Amino acid sequence: ITVAVPDEAQLNLGFTSAEITNRLQGTDGSLTFTFADGGAVTISNFGELAGKGAQMVMADGQALSATQMLAGLQGAAETIAQPAAGQVSEIVLKPGQTYAFSFTAADKAEIT
């Protein structure tokens, strides 16, 4: 899901920071949150909002500044979730991006 948040809107997010498996900042100013179930939410105008001091309120009421939300992004690994049984997942690697798998070869009878 990709959204552009209006300047005057409060960023009320429908998830908690504990549910986020990774945060990826795009060169276009976007910020993408990824989740263990393979879902993702992208705020396309995050850079613009951050420049205006926007705060995000998580589903549990925790308020985070843009600076806090971006903390630790340098070199952050993108988590690759284990595909469901019988499902094939294609991963497009991005130059310079670090990847972490949320499963090991032992988690599945056969990984090809």
ABEGO torsion letter per residue (X at the ends): XBBBBBAABBBBBABBAAABABBBBBAAGBBBBBBAAGBBBBBAAAAAAAAAGBBBBBAAGBBBBAAAAABGABGBBBBBBBBBBGBBBBBBBBBGBBBBBABBAAABABBX
